């Protein structure tokens, strides 16, 4: 069956996509660890970490930054095939 013009082709899992997804999960984990200190007042997920306001803030901010970076990269990587399918606007021979 030929591909439908209304449905974009499926993306395959590449090494880059897998790395960005794992980076996003790592960022979410760091965000969760840091935010748990603000809720409970001590390290709720890992005993002893974060142990202070500075560690909790660094973990939360770092986790948020890594998560946003990974989401941006994943979005860019998933849009790349669609951009590559754009028609070629270069002049043809004889023009």
ABEGO torsion letter per residue (X at the ends): XBBBAABBBBBBBBAAAAAAAAAAAAAAAAAAAAAAAAAAGBBAABBGOBABAAAAAAAAAAAAAAAAAAAAAAAAAAAAAAAAABBBABBBBGX
